[in-house]
Amino acid sequence: MLTYVKESWEELKNNVTWLSRERASNLMVIVAVFSILFALATWGVDSVFSKLIQLYFDNLIG
């Protein structure tokens, strides 16, 4: 296990290309914005379907 961790650390230090701090920050903001937009879209579709199902069952029962 210790060898695996040591080799993984060496791999990260020597063979991985890291983004600049500025580029990583910009990408983080983009991901956050799209995550919020996707969550809002999902909430909106869920709300519409919930209302439609509620109307359907209200009309079916009532």
PDB file of N, CA, C, O and CB in Angstrom:
ATOM      1  N   MET A   1       0.836  -1.201   0.000  1.00  0.00           N
ATOM      2  CA  MET A   1       0.000   0.000   0.000  1.00  0.00           C
ATOM      3  C   MET A   1       0.873   1.254   0.000  1.00  0.00           C
ATOM      4  O   MET A   1       0.598   2.212  -0.723  1.00  0.00           O
ATOM      5  CB  MET A   1      -0.947   0.004   1.222  1.00  0.00           C
ATOM      6  N   LEU A   2       1.910   1.239   0.805  1.00  0.00           N
ATOM      7  CA  LEU A   2       2.807   2.393   0.885  1.00  0.00           C
ATOM      8  C   LEU A   2       3.490   2.647  -0.464  1.00  0.00           C
ATOM      9  O   LEU A   2       3.674   3.794  -0.870  1.00  0.00           O
ATOM     10  CB  LEU A   2       3.868   2.175   1.986  1.00  0.00           C
ATOM     11  N   THR A   3       3.859   1.566  -1.149  1.00  0.00           N
ATOM     12  CA  THR A   3       4.483   1.716  -2.470  1.00  0.00           C
ATOM     13  C   THR A   3       3.509   2.347  -3.458  1.00  0.00           C
ATOM     14  O   THR A   3       3.892   3.202  -4.256  1.00  0.00           O
ATOM     15  CB  THR A   3       4.964   0.351  -3.001  1.00  0.00           C
ATOM     16  N   TYR A   4       2.256   1.924  -3.403  1.00  0.00           N
ATOM     17  CA  TYR A   4       1.233   2.486  -4.293  1.00  0.00           C
ATOM     18  C   TYR A   4       1.076   3.991  -4.073  1.00  0.00           C
ATOM     19  O   TYR A   4       1.021   4.758  -5.034  1.00  0.00           O
ATOM     20  CB  TYR A   4      -0.116   1.778  -4.073  1.00  0.00           C
ATOM     21  N   VAL A   5       1.004   4.408  -2.817  1.00  0.00           N
ATOM     22  CA  VAL A   5       0.859   5.835  -2.502  1.00  0.00           C
ATOM     23  C   VAL A   5       2.084   6.602  -2.965  1.00  0.00           C
ATOM     24  O   VAL A   5       1.959   7.688  -3.531  1.00  0.00           O
ATOM     25  CB  VAL A   5       0.640   6.045  -0.990  1.00  0.00           C
ATOM     26  N   LYS A   6       3.267   6.049  -2.731  1.00  0.00           N
ATOM     27  CA  LYS A   6       4.511   6.714  -3.137  1.00  0.00           C
ATOM     28  C   LYS A   6       4.575   6.867  -4.660  1.00  0.00           C
ATOM     29  O   LYS A   6       4.937   7.930  -5.164  1.00  0.00           O
ATOM     30  CB  LYS A   6       5.736   5.920  -2.629  1.00  0.00           C
ATOM     31  N   GLU A   7       4.219   5.795  -5.395  1.00  0.00           N
ATOM     32  CA  GLU A   7       4.235   5.862  -6.857  1.00  0.00           C
ATOM     33  C   GLU A   7       3.170   6.815  -7.391  1.00  0.00           C
ATOM     34  O   GLU A   7       3.394   7.509  -8.383  1.00  0.00           O
ATOM     35  CB  GLU A   7       4.028   4.471  -7.449  1.00  0.00           C
ATOM     36  N   SER A   8       2.035   6.848  -6.745  1.00  0.00           N
ATOM     37  CA  SER A   8       0.975   7.785  -7.155  1.00  0.00           C
ATOM     38  C   SER A   8       1.418   9.218  -6.960  1.00  0.00           C
ATOM     39  O   SER A   8       1.166  10.070  -7.812  1.00  0.00           O
ATOM     40  CB  SER A   8      -0.316   7.528  -6.367  1.00  0.00           C
ATOM     41  N   TRP A   9       2.075   9.490  -5.849  1.00  0.00           N
ATOM     42  CA  TRP A   9       2.568  10.842  -5.572  1.00  0.00           C
ATOM     43  C   TRP A   9       3.604  11.251  -6.627  1.00  0.00           C
ATOM     44  O   TRP A   9       3.573  12.379  -7.119  1.00  0.00           O
ATOM     45  CB  TRP A   9       3.185  10.919  -4.145  1.00  0.00           C
ATOM     46  N   GLU A  10       4.504  10.353  -6.968  1.00  0.00           N
ATOM     47  CA  GLU A  10       5.507  10.638  -7.994  1.00  0.00           C
ATOM     48  C   GLU A  10       4.840  10.897  -9.347  1.00  0.00           C
ATOM     49  O   GLU A  10       5.258  11.784 -10.092  1.00  0.00           O
ATOM     50  CB  GLU A  10       6.507   9.470  -8.107  1.00  0.00           C
ATOM     51  N   GLU A  11       3.810  10.123  -9.657  1.00  0.00           N
ATOM     52  CA  GLU A  11       3.060  10.321 -10.904  1.00  0.00           C
ATOM     53  C   GLU A  11       2.444  11.717 -10.944  1.00  0.00           C
ATOM     54  O   GLU A  11       2.514  12.402 -11.965  1.00  0.00           O
ATOM     55  CB  GLU A  11       1.956   9.248 -11.051  1.00  0.00           C
ATOM     56  N   LEU A  12       1.844  12.134  -9.839  1.00  0.00           N
ATOM     57  CA  LEU A  12       1.241  13.467  -9.773  1.00  0.00           C
ATOM     58  C   LEU A  12       2.282  14.569  -9.920  1.00  0.00           C
ATOM     59  O   LEU A  12       2.031  15.577 -10.582  1.00  0.00           O
ATOM     60  CB  LEU A  12       0.492  13.640  -8.458  1.00  0.00           C
ATOM     61  N   LYS A  13       3.431  14.388  -9.318  1.00  0.00           N
ATOM     62  CA  LYS A  13       4.471  15.425  -9.372  1.00  0.00           C
ATOM     63  C   LYS A  13       5.121  15.527 -10.742  1.00  0.00           C
ATOM     64  O   LYS A  13       5.437  16.626 -11.198  1.00  0.00           O
ATOM     65  CB  LYS A  13       5.535  15.149  -8.330  1.00  0.00           C
ATOM     66  N   ASN A  14       5.323  14.390 -11.402  1.00  0.00           N
ATOM     67  CA  ASN A  14       6.161  14.395 -12.607  1.00  0.00           C
ATOM     68  C   ASN A  14       5.399  14.299 -13.921  1.00  0.00           C
ATOM     69  O   ASN A  14       5.883  14.795 -14.938  1.00  0.00           O
ATOM     70  CB  ASN A  14       7.120  13.273 -12.537  1.00  0.00           C
ATOM     71  N   ASN A  15       4.227  13.680 -13.935  1.00  0.00           N
ATOM     72  CA  ASN A  15       3.589  13.390 -15.214  1.00  0.00           C
ATOM     73  C   ASN A  15       2.249  14.071 -15.432  1.00  0.00           C
ATOM     74  O   ASN A  15       1.672  13.945 -16.512  1.00  0.00           O
ATOM     75  CB  ASN A  15       3.407  11.939 -15.342  1.00  0.00           C
ATOM     76  N   VAL A  16       1.745  14.780 -14.453  1.00  0.00           N
ATOM     77  CA  VAL A  16       0.450  15.436 -14.589  1.00  0.00           C
ATOM     78  C   VAL A  16       0.667  16.905 -14.919  1.00  0.00           C
ATOM     79  O   VAL A  16       1.475  17.580 -14.282  1.00  0.00           O
ATOM     80  CB  VAL A  16      -0.394  15.281 -13.296  1.00  0.00           C
ATOM     81  N   THR A  17      -0.058  17.396 -15.920  1.00  0.00           N
ATOM     82  CA  THR A  17       0.001  18.817 -16.263  1.00  0.00           C
ATOM     83  C   THR A  17      -1.116  19.526 -15.513  1.00  0.00           C
ATOM     84  O   THR A  17      -2.294  19.233 -15.716  1.00  0.00           O
ATOM     85  CB  THR A  17      -0.123  19.044 -17.813  1.00  0.00           C
ATOM     86  N   TRP A  18      -0.747  20.445 -14.660  1.00  0.00           N
ATOM     87  CA  TRP A  18      -1.713  21.154 -13.833  1.00  0.00           C
ATOM     88  C   TRP A  18      -2.086  22.469 -14.484  1.00  0.00           C
ATOM     89  O   TRP A  18      -1.248  23.115 -15.113  1.00  0.00           O
ATOM     90  CB  TRP A  18      -1.157  21.394 -12.424  1.00  0.00           C
ATOM     91  N   LEU A  19      -3.329  22.865 -14.339  1.00  0.00           N
ATOM     92  CA  LEU A  19      -3.782  24.161 -14.838  1.00  0.00           C
ATOM     93  C   LEU A  19      -3.236  25.274 -13.959  1.00  0.00           C
ATOM     94  O   LEU A  19      -2.889  25.061 -12.797  1.00  0.00           O
ATOM     95  CB  LEU A  19      -5.322  24.222 -14.891  1.00  0.00           C
ATOM     96  N   SER A  20      -3.167  26.462 -14.538  1.00  0.00           N
ATOM     97  CA  SER A  20      -2.790  27.613 -13.724  1.00  0.00           C
ATOM     98  C   SER A  20      -3.926  27.905 -12.744  1.00  0.00           C
ATOM     99  O   SER A  20      -5.070  27.503 -12.958  1.00  0.00           O
ATOM    100  CB  SER A  20      -2.480  28.864 -14.617  1.00  0.00           C
ATOM    101  N   ARG A  21      -3.589  28.603 -11.677  1.00  0.00           N
ATOM    102  CA  ARG A  21      -4.600  28.917 -10.666  1.00  0.00           C
ATOM    103  C   ARG A  21      -5.735  29.752 -11.271  1.00  0.00           C
ATOM    104  O   ARG A  21      -6.904  29.536 -10.953  1.00  0.00           O
ATOM    105  CB  ARG A  21      -3.958  29.670  -9.480  1.00  0.00           C
ATOM    106  N   GLU A  22      -5.390  30.698 -12.136  1.00  0.00           N
ATOM    107  CA  GLU A  22      -6.393  31.563 -12.773  1.00  0.00           C
ATOM    108  C   GLU A  22      -7.318  30.755 -13.681  1.00  0.00           C
ATOM    109  O   GLU A  22      -8.534  30.946 -13.652  1.00  0.00           O
ATOM    110  CB  GLU A  22      -5.706  32.679 -13.582  1.00  0.00           C
ATOM    111  N   ARG A  23      -6.761  29.865 -14.477  1.00  0.00           N
ATOM    112  CA  ARG A  23      -7.559  29.038 -15.382  1.00  0.00           C
ATOM    113  C   ARG A  23      -8.470  28.091 -14.592  1.00  0.00           C
ATOM    114  O   ARG A  23      -9.634  27.904 -14.946  1.00  0.00           O
ATOM    115  CB  ARG A  23      -6.640  28.231 -16.324  1.00  0.00           C
ATOM    116  N   ALA A  24      -7.937  27.502 -13.526  1.00  0.00           N
ATOM    117  CA  ALA A  24      -8.735  26.606 -12.694  1.00  0.00           C
ATOM    118  C   ALA A  24      -9.892  27.363 -12.032  1.00  0.00           C
ATOM    119  O   ALA A  24     -10.998  26.833 -11.926  1.00  0.00           O
ATOM    120  CB  ALA A  24      -7.851  25.941 -11.624  1.00  0.00           C
ATOM    121  N   SER A  25      -9.643  28.587 -11.593  1.00  0.00           N
ATOM    122  CA  SER A  25     -10.699  29.405 -10.988  1.00  0.00           C
ATOM    123  C   SER A  25     -11.785  29.735 -11.999  1.00  0.00           C
ATOM    124  O   SER A  25     -12.974  29.676 -11.685  1.00  0.00           O
ATOM    125  CB  SER A  25     -10.112  30.696 -10.412  1.00  0.00           C
ATOM    126  N   ASN A  26     -11.375  30.083 -13.211  1.00  0.00           N
ATOM    127  CA  ASN A  26     -12.350  30.390 -14.264  1.00  0.00           C
ATOM    128  C   ASN A  26     -13.216  29.172 -14.578  1.00  0.00           C
ATOM    129  O   ASN A  26     -14.434  29.292 -14.710  1.00  0.00           O
ATOM    130  CB  ASN A  26     -11.633  30.870 -15.540  1.00  0.00           C
ATOM    131  N   LEU A  27     -12.599  28.017 -14.697  1.00  0.00           N
ATOM    132  CA  LEU A  27     -13.358  26.804 -14.988  1.00  0.00           C
ATOM    133  C   LEU A  27     -14.287  26.442 -13.836  1.00  0.00           C
ATOM    134  O   LEU A  27     -15.390  25.944 -14.062  1.00  0.00           O
ATOM    135  CB  LEU A  27     -12.410  25.643 -15.280  1.00  0.00           C
ATOM    136  N   MET A  28     -13.851  26.688 -12.603  1.00  0.00           N
ATOM    137  CA  MET A  28     -14.690  26.408 -11.442  1.00  0.00           C
ATOM    138  C   MET A  28     -15.950  27.275 -11.469  1.00  0.00           C
ATOM    139  O   MET A  28     -17.039  26.799 -11.148  1.00  0.00           O
ATOM    140  CB  MET A  28     -13.903  26.645 -10.138  1.00  0.00           C
ATOM    141  N   VAL A  29     -15.806  28.533 -11.846  1.00  0.00           N
ATOM    142  CA  VAL A  29     -16.968  29.434 -11.939  1.00  0.00           C
ATOM    143  C   VAL A  29     -17.913  28.956 -13.036  1.00  0.00           C
ATOM    144  O   VAL A  29     -19.130  28.962 -12.852  1.00  0.00           O
ATOM    145  CB  VAL A  29     -16.515  30.896 -12.218  1.00  0.00           C
ATOM    146  N   ILE A  30     -17.363  28.543 -14.174  1.00  0.00           N
ATOM    147  CA  ILE A  30     -18.196  28.061 -15.274  1.00  0.00           C
ATOM    148  C   ILE A  30     -18.975  26.818 -14.846  1.00  0.00           C
ATOM    149  O   ILE A  30     -20.169  26.708 -15.125  1.00  0.00           O
ATOM    150  CB  ILE A  30     -17.331  27.753 -16.514  1.00  0.00           C
ATOM    151  N   VAL A  31     -18.313  25.893 -14.179  1.00  0.00           N
ATOM    152  CA  VAL A  31     -18.979  24.674 -13.709  1.00  0.00           C
ATOM    153  C   VAL A  31     -20.065  25.024 -12.693  1.00  0.00           C
ATOM    154  O   VAL A  31     -21.155  24.454 -12.737  1.00  0.00           O
ATOM    155  CB  VAL A  31     -17.953  23.696 -13.083  1.00  0.00           C
ATOM    156  N   ALA A  32     -19.782  25.949 -11.787  1.00  0.00           N
ATOM    157  CA  ALA A  32     -20.770  26.343 -10.782  1.00  0.00           C
ATOM    158  C   ALA A  32     -22.003  26.964 -11.436  1.00  0.00           C
ATOM    159  O   ALA A  32     -23.130  26.650 -11.054  1.00  0.00           O
ATOM    160  CB  ALA A  32     -20.150  27.330  -9.783  1.00  0.00           C
ATOM    161  N   VAL A  33     -21.797  27.840 -12.416  1.00  0.00           N
ATOM    162  CA  VAL A  33     -22.920  28.497 -13.097  1.00  0.00           C
ATOM    163  C   VAL A  33     -23.776  27.473 -13.832  1.00  0.00           C
ATOM    164  O   VAL A  33     -25.002  27.498 -13.721  1.00  0.00           O
ATOM    165  CB  VAL A  33     -22.408  29.565 -14.086  1.00  0.00           C
ATOM    166  N   PHE A  34     -23.143  26.575 -14.579  1.00  0.00           N
ATOM    167  CA  PHE A  34     -23.910  25.560 -15.304  1.00  0.00           C
ATOM    168  C   PHE A  34     -24.608  24.594 -14.352  1.00  0.00           C
ATOM    169  O   PHE A  34     -25.702  24.119 -14.654  1.00  0.00           O
ATOM    170  CB  PHE A  34     -22.998  24.786 -16.250  1.00  0.00           C
ATOM    171  N   SER A  35     -23.998  24.298 -13.214  1.00  0.00           N
ATOM    172  CA  SER A  35     -24.640  23.432 -12.225  1.00  0.00           C
ATOM    173  C   SER A  35     -25.894  24.087 -11.667  1.00  0.00           C
ATOM    174  O   SER A  35     -26.921  23.431 -11.496  1.00  0.00           O
ATOM    175  CB  SER A  35     -23.667  23.099 -11.086  1.00  0.00           C
ATOM    176  N   ILE A  36     -25.807  25.377 -11.384  1.00  0.00           N
ATOM    177  CA  ILE A  36     -26.970  26.109 -10.866  1.00  0.00           C
ATOM    178  C   ILE A  36     -28.062  26.175 -11.934  1.00  0.00           C
ATOM    179  O   ILE A  36     -29.235  25.956 -11.629  1.00  0.00           O
ATOM    180  CB  ILE A  36     -26.563  27.543 -10.417  1.00  0.00           C
ATOM    181  N   LEU A  37     -27.691  26.476 -13.183  1.00  0.00           N
ATOM    182  CA  LEU A  37     -28.675  26.527 -14.263  1.00  0.00           C
ATOM    183  C   LEU A  37     -29.343  25.170 -14.479  1.00  0.00           C
ATOM    184  O   LEU A  37     -30.555  25.104 -14.680  1.00  0.00           O
ATOM    185  CB  LEU A  37     -28.014  26.993 -15.556  1.00  0.00           C
ATOM    186  N   PHE A  38     -28.568  24.094 -14.440  1.00  0.00           N
ATOM    187  CA  PHE A  38     -29.129  22.758 -14.610  1.00  0.00           C
ATOM    188  C   PHE A  38     -30.059  22.409 -13.452  1.00  0.00           C
ATOM    189  O   PHE A  38     -31.110  21.803 -13.661  1.00  0.00           O
ATOM    190  CB  PHE A  38     -28.009  21.717 -14.723  1.00  0.00           C
ATOM    191  N   ALA A  39     -29.680  22.787 -12.235  1.00  0.00           N
ATOM    192  CA  ALA A  39     -30.541  22.535 -11.078  1.00  0.00           C
ATOM    193  C   ALA A  39     -31.855  23.303 -11.198  1.00  0.00           C
ATOM    194  O   ALA A  39     -32.916  22.763 -10.883  1.00  0.00           O
ATOM    195  CB  ALA A  39     -29.819  22.922  -9.777  1.00  0.00           C
ATOM    196  N   LEU A  40     -31.799  24.539 -11.644  1.00  0.00           N
ATOM    197  CA  LEU A  40     -33.020  25.336 -11.829  1.00  0.00           C
ATOM    198  C   LEU A  40     -33.900  24.748 -12.923  1.00  0.00           C
ATOM    199  O   LEU A  40     -35.122  24.707 -12.782  1.00  0.00           O
ATOM    200  CB  LEU A  40     -32.666  26.791 -12.169  1.00  0.00           C
ATOM    201  N   ALA A  41     -33.287  24.293 -14.012  1.00  0.00           N
ATOM    202  CA  ALA A  41     -34.057  23.683 -15.093  1.00  0.00           C
ATOM    203  C   ALA A  41     -34.726  22.392 -14.606  1.00  0.00           C
ATOM    204  O   ALA A  41     -35.889  22.138 -14.922  1.00  0.00           O
ATOM    205  CB  ALA A  41     -33.147  23.394 -16.312  1.00  0.00           C
ATOM    206  N   THR A  42     -34.009  21.595 -13.855  1.00  0.00           N
ATOM    207  CA  THR A  42     -34.570  20.361 -13.308  1.00  0.00           C
ATOM    208  C   THR A  42     -35.713  20.662 -12.358  1.00  0.00           C
ATOM    209  O   THR A  42     -36.742  19.987 -12.391  1.00  0.00           O
ATOM    210  CB  THR A  42     -33.492  19.551 -12.590  1.00  0.00           C
ATOM    211  N   TRP A  43     -35.547  21.663 -11.517  1.00  0.00           N
ATOM    212  CA  TRP A  43     -36.603  22.072 -10.583  1.00  0.00           C
ATOM    213  C   TRP A  43     -37.842  22.543 -11.362  1.00  0.00           C
ATOM    214  O   TRP A  43     -38.970  22.217 -10.993  1.00  0.00           O
ATOM    215  CB  TRP A  43     -36.090  23.203  -9.637  1.00  0.00           C
ATOM    216  N   GLY A  44     -37.627  23.302 -12.426  1.00  0.00           N
ATOM    217  CA  GLY A  44     -38.739  23.804 -13.220  1.00  0.00           C
ATOM    218  C   GLY A  44     -39.519  22.681 -13.886  1.00  0.00           C
ATOM    219  O   GLY A  44     -40.749  22.663 -13.838  1.00  0.00           O
ATOM    220  N   VAL A  45     -38.814  21.750 -14.503  1.00  0.00           N
ATOM    221  CA  VAL A  45     -39.481  20.622 -15.156  1.00  0.00           C
ATOM    222  C   VAL A  45     -40.212  19.779 -14.113  1.00  0.00           C
ATOM    223  O   VAL A  45     -41.336  19.338 -14.353  1.00  0.00           O
ATOM    224  CB  VAL A  45     -38.459  19.754 -15.938  1.00  0.00           C
ATOM    225  N   ASP A  46     -39.590  19.554 -12.966  1.00  0.00           N
ATOM    226  CA  ASP A  46     -40.227  18.785 -11.895  1.00  0.00           C
ATOM    227  C   ASP A  46     -41.493  19.486 -11.403  1.00  0.00           C
ATOM    228  O   ASP A  46     -42.506  18.833 -11.153  1.00  0.00           O
ATOM    229  CB  ASP A  46     -39.245  18.577 -10.726  1.00  0.00           C
ATOM    230  N   SER A  47     -41.441  20.792 -11.264  1.00  0.00           N
ATOM    231  CA  SER A  47     -42.617  21.547 -10.817  1.00  0.00           C
ATOM    232  C   SER A  47     -43.758  21.456 -11.822  1.00  0.00           C
ATOM    233  O   SER A  47     -44.913  21.275 -11.436  1.00  0.00           O
ATOM    234  CB  SER A  47     -42.250  23.011 -10.585  1.00  0.00           C
ATOM    235  N   VAL A  48     -43.440  21.580 -13.109  1.00  0.00           N
ATOM    236  CA  VAL A  48     -44.465  21.495 -14.152  1.00  0.00           C
ATOM    237  C   VAL A  48     -45.100  20.109 -14.157  1.00  0.00           C
ATOM    238  O   VAL A  48     -46.325  19.995 -14.188  1.00  0.00           O
ATOM    239  CB  VAL A  48     -43.862  21.813 -15.537  1.00  0.00           C
ATOM    240  N   PHE A  49     -44.295  19.067 -14.128  1.00  0.00           N
ATOM    241  CA  PHE A  49     -44.846  17.712 -14.114  1.00  0.00           C
ATOM    242  C   PHE A  49     -45.663  17.449 -12.861  1.00  0.00           C
ATOM    243  O   PHE A  49     -46.691  16.773 -12.915  1.00  0.00           O
ATOM    244  CB  PHE A  49     -43.731  16.689 -14.224  1.00  0.00           C
ATOM    245  N   SER A  50     -45.210  17.980 -11.737  1.00  0.00           N
ATOM    246  CA  SER A  50     -45.955  17.808 -10.489  1.00  0.00           C
ATOM    247  C   SER A  50     -47.335  18.441 -10.593  1.00  0.00           C
ATOM    248  O   SER A  50     -48.328  17.842 -10.179  1.00  0.00           O
ATOM    249  CB  SER A  50     -45.181  18.418  -9.309  1.00  0.00           C
ATOM    250  N   LYS A  51     -47.401  19.648 -11.145  1.00  0.00           N
ATOM    251  CA  LYS A  51     -48.691  20.327 -11.313  1.00  0.00           C
ATOM    252  C   LYS A  51     -49.588  19.572 -12.296  1.00  0.00           C
ATOM    253  O   LYS A  51     -50.788  19.431 -12.059  1.00  0.00           O
ATOM    254  CB  LYS A  51     -48.476  21.773 -11.799  1.00  0.00           C
ATOM    255  N   LEU A  52     -49.009  19.086 -13.398  1.00  0.00           N
ATOM    256  CA  LEU A  52     -49.793  18.344 -14.379  1.00  0.00           C
ATOM    257  C   LEU A  52     -50.360  17.055 -13.779  1.00  0.00           C
ATOM    258  O   LEU A  52     -51.522  16.720 -14.007  1.00  0.00           O
ATOM    259  CB  LEU A  52     -48.935  18.021 -15.604  1.00  0.00           C
ATOM    260  N   ILE A  53     -49.553  16.348 -13.027  1.00  0.00           N
ATOM    261  CA  ILE A  53     -50.023  15.118 -12.389  1.00  0.00           C
ATOM    262  C   ILE A  53     -51.092  15.434 -11.355  1.00  0.00           C
ATOM    263  O   ILE A  53     -52.080  14.709 -11.236  1.00  0.00           O
ATOM    264  CB  ILE A  53     -48.853  14.363 -11.732  1.00  0.00           C
ATOM    265  N   GLN A  54     -50.898  16.508 -10.611  1.00  0.00           N
ATOM    266  CA  GLN A  54     -51.899  16.899  -9.616  1.00  0.00           C
ATOM    267  C   GLN A  54     -53.225  17.264 -10.303  1.00  0.00           C
ATOM    268  O   GLN A  54     -54.290  16.865  -9.831  1.00  0.00           O
ATOM    269  CB  GLN A  54     -51.382  18.096  -8.769  1.00  0.00           C
ATOM    270  N   LEU A  55     -53.172  18.010 -11.401  1.00  0.00           N
ATOM    271  CA  LEU A  55     -54.385  18.350 -12.148  1.00  0.00           C
ATOM    272  C   LEU A  55     -55.062  17.098 -12.701  1.00  0.00           C
ATOM    273  O   LEU A  55     -56.286  16.984 -12.647  1.00  0.00           O
ATOM    274  CB  LEU A  55     -54.055  19.317 -13.292  1.00  0.00           C
ATOM    275  N   TYR A  56     -54.293  16.178 -13.221  1.00  0.00           N
ATOM    276  CA  TYR A  56     -54.842  14.944 -13.767  1.00  0.00           C
ATOM    277  C   TYR A  56     -55.599  14.167 -12.698  1.00  0.00           C
ATOM    278  O   TYR A  56     -56.727  13.732 -12.931  1.00  0.00           O
ATOM    279  CB  TYR A  56     -53.728  14.081 -14.359  1.00  0.00           C
ATOM    280  N   PHE A  57     -54.991  13.988 -11.528  1.00  0.00           N
ATOM    281  CA  PHE A  57     -55.639  13.213 -10.481  1.00  0.00           C
ATOM    282  C   PHE A  57     -56.804  13.972  -9.831  1.00  0.00           C
ATOM    283  O   PHE A  57     -57.775  13.359  -9.389  1.00  0.00           O
ATOM    284  CB  PHE A  57     -54.621  12.827  -9.425  1.00  0.00           C
ATOM    285  N   ASP A  58     -56.704  15.293  -9.774  1.00  0.00           N
ATOM    286  CA  ASP A  58     -57.842  16.066  -9.269  1.00  0.00           C
ATOM    287  C   ASP A  58     -59.047  15.917 -10.190  1.00  0.00           C
ATOM    288  O   ASP A  58     -60.173  15.785  -9.712  1.00  0.00           O
ATOM    289  CB  ASP A  58     -57.466  17.550  -9.125  1.00  0.00           C
ATOM    290  N   ASN A  59     -58.830  15.936 -11.492  1.00  0.00           N
ATOM    291  CA  ASN A  59     -59.919  15.783 -12.457  1.00  0.00           C
ATOM    292  C   ASN A  59     -60.415  14.337 -12.512  1.00  0.00           C
ATOM    293  O   ASN A  59     -61.599  14.099 -12.750  1.00  0.00           O
ATOM    294  CB  ASN A  59     -59.462  16.235 -13.849  1.00  0.00           C
ATOM    295  N   LEU A  60     -59.537  13.391 -12.298  1.00  0.00           N
ATOM    296  CA  LEU A  60     -59.927  11.988 -12.325  1.00  0.00           C
ATOM    297  C   LEU A  60     -60.797  11.627 -11.126  1.00  0.00           C
ATOM    298  O   LEU A  60     -61.772  10.886 -11.249  1.00  0.00           O
ATOM    299  CB  LEU A  60     -58.693  11.102 -12.359  1.00  0.00           C
ATOM    300  N   ILE A  61     -60.424  12.169  -9.956  1.00  0.00           N
ATOM    301  CA  ILE A  61     -61.166  11.874  -8.721  1.00  0.00           C
ATOM    302  C   ILE A  61     -62.389  12.776  -8.601  1.00  0.00           C
ATOM    303  O   ILE A  61     -63.466  12.319  -8.218  1.00  0.00           O
ATOM    304  CB  ILE A  61     -60.256  12.046  -7.484  1.00  0.00           C
ATOM    305  N   GLY A  62     -62.227  14.039  -8.922  1.00  0.00           N
ATOM    306  CA  GLY A  62     -63.285  15.030  -8.701  1.00  0.00           C
ATOM    307  C   GLY A  62     -64.270  15.149  -9.772  1.00  0.00           C
ATOM    308  O   GLY A  62     -65.194  15.956  -9.673  1.00  0.00           O
TER     309      GLY A  62
END
